[in-house]
Amino acid sequence: MGRVGTTATAAVTVAALCCGAWLLVDGAGTHAPPQPSAAQARSGQDHEPPAAPTLPAAPPDRIRIPSIRVDAPLTGLGLTPGGGLDVPPAARENLAGWYEAGSTPGETGTAIVAGHVDNADGPAVFYDLGALKKGSTVEVHRRDGTVAVFTVDAVEAYTAEDFPDEKVYGAARRPELRVITCGGDYSRSTGYQGNVVVFAHLTGSR
């Protein structure tokens, strides 16, 4: 992830975003969030599409994903004492977070945005993230007044044991974005068993 080592962040992200509190309250998991199909994964034959010109560093303050009706403010996230990525307050269902020590969305590197899939009251900001399709648009509004526009390259799900730290958090040579929430199988005793990750790259700005 751009400026700092990130391999320590994955496990905590997996655990902290995956409480499944709403499903625990609601019953047997009949309202499980959508999961990405194999067709949305990155193919070995996919070519890396060109990116738009890099933007100067500027903190983001909002994320919009029109195709899944996400329109949410962003709060800064740091690291926990154990070296993992912190997460937004679960009680604020329409709030996502971005990793402040990494690349800002639109500058060269890998920018990280994370949010909950649900909380004790119901669906949260990234409940429908697993339904996102390749080619969809993610817009990140920045405090300098610009909007960084990203195009989705892949949407993939991983178990906690198989979470690919370097693929998700590793440095990039162009402006890239990862959007992360929990997903995968669900257990009443431990919650969700993995994560949904969106891979996107910068394709424009305004």
C-alpha positions in Angstrom: 0.0 0.0 0.0 1.9 3.0 -1.2 3.8 4.4 1.8 3.9 1.7 4.5 4.2 -2.0 4.8 0.8 -3.6 4.9 1.0 -7.3 5.3 0.1 -7.0 9.0 -3.2 -5.3 8.2 -5.1 -8.1 6.5 -5.9 -10.4 9.4 -7.4 -7.6 11.5 -9.4 -6.3 8.6 -10.9 -9.8 8.0 -11.8 -10.2 11.7 -13.0 -6.7 12.6 -15.3 -6.2 9.6 -16.9 -9.7 9.9 -18.9 -9.8 13.1 -22.2 -10.7 11.3 -24.0 -9.0 14.2 -27.3 -8.5 12.2 -27.4 -12.1 11.1 -26.8 -13.3 14.6 -29.8 -11.3 15.8 -31.9 -12.0 12.8 -31.7 -15.7 12.7 -30.2 -18.3 10.4 -28.6 -16.0 7.8 -31.4 -15.8 5.3 -30.5 -12.3 4.6 -26.9 -13.0 3.7 -25.3 -10.3 1.6 -24.6 -11.0 -2.1 -21.3 -12.6 -3.0 -19.3 -12.1 -6.2 -19.5 -14.7 -8.9 -16.5 -16.4 -10.5 -17.1 -14.3 -13.6 -16.2 -11.1 -11.6 -12.7 -12.4 -10.7 -9.6 -11.2 -12.5 -8.8 -13.5 -15.3 -5.2 -14.6 -16.1 -5.8 -13.3 -19.6 -6.9 -9.9 -18.5 -4.6 -7.1 -19.7 -3.9 -4.2 -17.4 -5.9 -1.3 -18.8 -4.3 2.2 -19.0 -5.0 4.5 -16.1 -5.8 8.2 -16.1 -3.1 10.7 -15.1 -2.2 10.6 -11.5 -3.8 13.2 -9.2 -1.9 15.1 -6.5 -2.4 13.8 -2.9 -5.6 15.0 -1.3 -7.6 13.3 1.5 -11.0 11.9 0.5 -14.2 12.7 2.2 -16.9 10.7 0.4 -17.3 7.5 -1.7 -20.1 6.9 -4.2 -20.8 3.7 -6.1 -23.9 4.4 -8.1 -24.7 0.9 -9.3 -25.1 -0.4 -5.7 -26.5 2.8 -4.3 -23.6 3.7 -2.0 -23.2 7.3 -1.1 -21.2 7.6 2.2 -18.9 9.8 4.0 -15.3 8.7 4.7 -13.5 8.8 8.0 -9.7 8.3 8.4 -8.5 5.0 9.7 -5.2 4.2 11.3 -3.6 1.0 12.7 -4.6 -0.9 15.9 -2.0 -1.4 18.6 -1.4 -4.9 17.1 -0.5 -3.4 13.7 -3.8 -4.1 11.9 -6.1 -1.8 10.0 -8.7 -0.2 12.2 -12.3 -0.1 11.1 -15.1 2.5 11.2 -17.5 2.6 14.2 -20.0 -0.3 13.5 -23.0 1.8 14.9 -22.7 4.2 12.0 -24.0 2.0 9.2 -23.5 4.5 6.4 -19.9 5.3 7.1 -16.8 3.9 5.4 -13.1 4.6 6.2 -9.9 5.1 4.3 -6.3 4.2 5.5 -4.7 7.6 6.2 -1.1 6.4 6.1 -1.5 4.9 2.6 -2.0 6.5 -0.8 -4.9 8.9 -1.1 -7.4 7.9 -3.8 -6.2 9.1 -7.2 -2.4 9.4 -6.4 0.0 6.7 -7.5 -0.2 3.7 -5.2 -2.9 1.5 -3.6 -5.6 3.4 -1.7 -7.6 1.4 0.8 -11.3 1.9 1.7 -13.0 -0.4 4.2 -16.5 -0.6 5.7 -18.9 -2.9 7.4 -21.4 -5.2 5.6 -23.9 -5.0 8.5 -24.3 -4.2 12.1 -26.8 -5.3 14.9 -29.6 -3.2 13.2 -29.3 -4.4 9.6 -27.3 -3.8 6.4 -24.4 -1.4 6.5 -22.6 0.7 3.9 -21.1 -2.1 1.9 -23.9 -4.7 2.2 -24.2 -4.9 -1.6 -20.5 -4.8 -2.4 -20.5 -8.4 -3.6 -23.0 -7.5 -6.3 -20.7 -5.0 -7.9 -19.7 -5.9 -11.5 -16.5 -5.4 -13.6 -16.7 -2.1 -15.4 -18.7 -0.4 -12.7 -17.7 3.1 -11.5 -16.5 4.1 -8.0 -16.3 7.8 -7.3 -14.2 9.2 -4.5 -14.8 12.9 -3.6 -11.6 14.6 -2.3 -11.1 17.6 -0.1 -9.4 19.6 -2.8 -12.7 19.7 -4.7 -11.9 17.0 -7.3 -13.5 13.6 -7.8 -11.4 10.6 -8.6 -13.2 8.2 -10.9 -12.3 4.5 -10.7 -13.3 1.6 -12.9 -13.8 -1.8 -11.3 -11.4 -4.5 -12.6 -12.4 -7.4 -10.4 -14.6 -8.3 -7.4 -13.3 -11.3 -5.5 -14.0 -13.1 -2.2 -11.4 -14.8 0.0 -11.5 -16.8 3.1 -9.6 -15.5 6.1 -7.0 -18.2 5.7 -6.4 -17.5 2.0 -6.5 -13.7 2.1 -3.8 -12.5 -0.3 -2.1 -9.7 1.6 0.3 -8.6 -1.2 -2.3 -8.7 -3.9 -4.8 -6.6 -1.9 -2.5 -4.2 0.0 0.7 -4.2 -2.1 2.2 -1.2 -3.8 1.0 -0.2 -7.3 2.7 1.7 -10.1 -0.5 3.5 -11.0 -3.4 4.9 -9.0 -5.5 2.0 -7.7 -8.2 1.5 -5.2 -9.3 -1.4 -3.0 -12.7 -1.5 -1.3 -13.1 -4.1 1.4 -15.9 -5.6 3.5 -16.7 -8.9 5.0 -18.2 -11.8 3.1 -17.9 -15.5 2.3 -19.5 -18.3 4.4 -21.2 -17.4 7.6 -21.0 -19.1 11.0 -23.2 -18.2 14.0 -20.3 -18.8 16.3 -17.6 -16.7 14.4 -19.5 -14.6 11.9 -18.4 -14.2 8.3 -15.5 -16.3 7.2 -13.7 -14.0 4.8 -13.8 -10.8 2.8 -15.1 -9.3 -0.4 -12.5 -7.1 -2.2 -13.1 -4.7 -5.1 -10.0 -4.0 -7.3 -10.2 -0.8 -9.3 -8.0 1.7 -11.1 -8.2 5.4 -11.8 -9.9 6.2 -15.2 -10.8 9.8 -14.9 -11.3 12.8 -12.7 -13.4 16.0 -12.6 
